[in-house]
Amino acid sequence: MTFTPNQLLPYAMPVFIAWMFFRRVRRNFGPQAWTPKRTYIRLALISLVAVMLTFAAVFVPHAAAPMAGGLAAGVLLGWIGLRHTHAEWRAGVRTYIPNPWVGGFLTLALAGRLVWRFTQGGGMTGAQQQPSVLTMAIAAALIAYTLVYSIGLILRMRELGEHPPQV
């Protein structure tokens, strides 16, 4: 018996979403090795998504104000997250320890919204409906948080220098 992609999609999407959440939650706890290439690639992709969200705010009815609120909340949370992030050298590798509360809050907000959409009939057919302004506001908060946090992390790692201090 062979499966077509349309038959596998309902089973593959929850697995993919669970994997994404696992990676997101894992990045909220404990020391994280800083990889500049990954940070710059993430920053470029998130910037592209931010531009697309800006266009969505213009064209989706009644979305501009909630998205502006989400943007402000994301900038504030990014600033708070940076203030509580520690950067240091560990075994010759630049590392940072993120604040688990800020990342955990954003992860819970996203997970809660996804669960709400899936249980209220949005599910896989939600793409054919009018986008929810609440979902777009949460997306704006996540995008703004990631932009502020990534830029701040780049600056913080530059302060550490390219090489570990000599003891």
C-alpha positions as CSV (number, residue, x, y, z in Angstrom):
1,M,0.0,0.0,0.0
2,T,1.5,3.4,-1.0
3,F,0.5,6.7,0.5
4,T,0.2,10.0,-1.3
5,P,1.5,13.2,0.3
6,N,-2.1,14.3,0.9
7,Q,-2.7,11.1,3.0
8,L,0.5,11.6,5.0
9,L,0.2,15.3,5.7
10,P,-2.3,15.0,8.6
11,Y,0.1,12.6,10.3
12,A,3.3,14.4,9.4
13,M,2.3,17.9,10.5
14,P,1.7,17.1,14.2
15,V,5.1,15.3,14.3
16,F,6.8,18.3,12.7
17,I,5.1,20.8,15.1
18,A,6.1,18.6,18.1
19,W,9.7,18.5,16.9
20,M,9.7,22.4,16.5
21,F,8.3,22.8,20.0
22,F,10.9,20.4,21.4
23,R,13.7,22.4,19.8
24,R,12.2,25.7,21.1
25,V,11.7,24.4,24.6
26,R,15.2,23.0,24.7
27,R,16.7,26.4,23.7
28,N,15.1,28.0,26.8
29,F,17.0,26.0,29.4
30,G,20.7,25.7,30.4
31,P,23.8,26.9,28.7
32,Q,23.6,27.2,24.9
33,A,26.6,27.2,22.6
34,W,26.5,30.3,20.4
35,T,26.8,29.6,16.7
36,P,27.2,32.9,14.8
37,K,26.1,31.4,11.4
38,R,22.9,30.0,12.8
39,T,22.1,33.3,14.5
40,Y,22.7,35.3,11.4
41,I,20.7,32.9,9.3
42,R,17.8,33.1,11.9
43,L,18.0,36.9,11.9
44,A,17.8,37.0,8.1
45,L,14.8,34.6,7.9
46,I,13.0,36.3,10.8
47,S,13.6,39.7,9.1
48,L,12.0,38.3,6.0
49,V,9.0,37.1,8.0
50,A,8.8,40.5,9.7
51,V,8.5,42.2,6.3
52,M,5.8,39.7,5.3
53,L,3.9,40.3,8.5
54,T,4.1,44.1,7.9
55,F,2.4,43.6,4.6
56,A,-0.2,41.3,6.3
57,A,-0.9,44.1,8.8
58,V,-1.7,46.4,5.9
59,F,-3.9,44.1,4.0
60,V,-5.7,42.1,6.7
61,P,-8.7,44.0,8.0
62,H,-8.4,45.2,11.7
63,A,-5.0,43.6,12.1
64,A,-2.8,46.6,12.4
65,A,-3.6,47.6,16.0
66,P,-3.3,44.1,17.4
67,M,-0.1,43.5,15.5
68,A,1.3,46.8,16.8
69,G,0.5,45.7,20.3
70,G,2.2,42.3,19.7
71,L,5.2,44.1,18.3
72,A,5.5,46.3,21.4
73,A,5.1,43.3,23.7
74,G,7.7,41.3,21.7
75,V,10.2,44.2,21.9
76,L,9.6,44.5,25.7
77,L,10.0,40.8,26.2
78,G,13.1,40.7,24.1
79,W,14.6,43.5,26.2
80,I,13.7,41.7,29.4
81,G,15.1,38.4,28.1
82,L,18.4,40.1,27.1
83,R,18.7,41.7,30.6
84,H,18.4,38.3,32.2
85,T,20.6,36.4,29.7
86,H,24.2,35.6,30.8
87,A,27.0,35.3,28.3
88,E,30.3,33.7,29.1
89,W,33.1,31.5,27.8
90,R,32.8,27.8,28.7
91,A,35.6,25.4,27.7
92,G,36.7,27.7,25.0
93,V,33.2,28.2,23.5
94,R,31.0,31.3,23.7
95,T,27.8,30.3,25.5
96,Y,24.8,32.0,26.8
97,I,22.2,31.1,29.4
98,P,18.8,32.4,28.4
99,N,16.1,33.3,30.9
100,P,13.7,30.3,30.8
101,W,10.7,32.3,32.0
102,V,10.5,34.7,29.0
103,G,11.0,31.9,26.4
104,G,8.7,29.6,28.3
105,F,5.9,32.3,28.3
106,L,6.2,32.9,24.6
107,T,6.3,29.1,23.9
108,L,3.1,28.6,26.0
109,A,1.4,31.5,24.2
110,L,2.1,30.0,20.8
111,A,1.2,26.5,21.9
112,G,-2.0,27.7,23.5
113,R,-3.0,29.5,20.4
114,L,-2.2,26.6,18.2
115,V,-4.2,24.2,20.4
116,W,-7.1,26.6,20.4
117,R,-7.1,26.9,16.6
118,F,-6.9,23.1,16.1
119,T,-9.7,22.4,18.7
120,Q,-12.0,25.1,17.4
121,G,-12.1,23.8,13.8
122,G,-9.2,25.9,12.5
123,G,-6.9,22.8,12.1
124,M,-5.4,22.1,8.7
125,T,-8.3,23.9,7.0
126,G,-7.6,27.1,8.9
127,A,-5.5,28.5,5.9
128,Q,-8.7,28.9,3.9
129,Q,-10.3,31.1,6.6
130,Q,-9.7,34.7,7.4
131,P,-6.5,35.0,9.5
132,S,-7.1,35.6,13.2
133,V,-5.9,38.9,14.5
134,L,-5.0,37.3,17.8
135,T,-2.8,34.8,16.0
136,M,-1.2,37.6,14.0
137,A,-0.6,39.6,17.2
138,I,1.1,36.6,18.8
139,A,3.2,36.1,15.7
140,A,4.2,39.7,15.7
141,A,5.3,39.4,19.4
142,L,7.3,36.2,18.6
143,I,8.9,37.9,15.6
144,A,9.8,41.1,17.5
145,Y,11.1,39.1,20.4
146,T,13.3,37.0,18.2
147,L,14.7,40.1,16.3
148,V,15.5,42.0,19.5
149,Y,16.9,39.0,21.2
150,S,19.1,37.9,18.3
151,I,20.5,41.4,17.7
152,G,21.2,41.8,21.4
153,L,22.8,38.4,21.6
154,I,25.1,39.3,18.6
155,L,26.1,42.5,20.4
156,R,26.6,40.7,23.7
157,M,28.8,38.0,22.1
158,R,30.9,40.7,20.3
159,E,31.6,42.1,23.8
160,L,33.0,38.7,24.9
161,G,35.5,38.9,22.0
162,E,36.6,36.3,19.5
163,H,38.9,34.3,21.8
164,P,38.6,33.2,25.4
165,P,40.5,35.3,28.0
166,Q,43.9,34.0,28.9
167,V,44.1,32.8,32.5
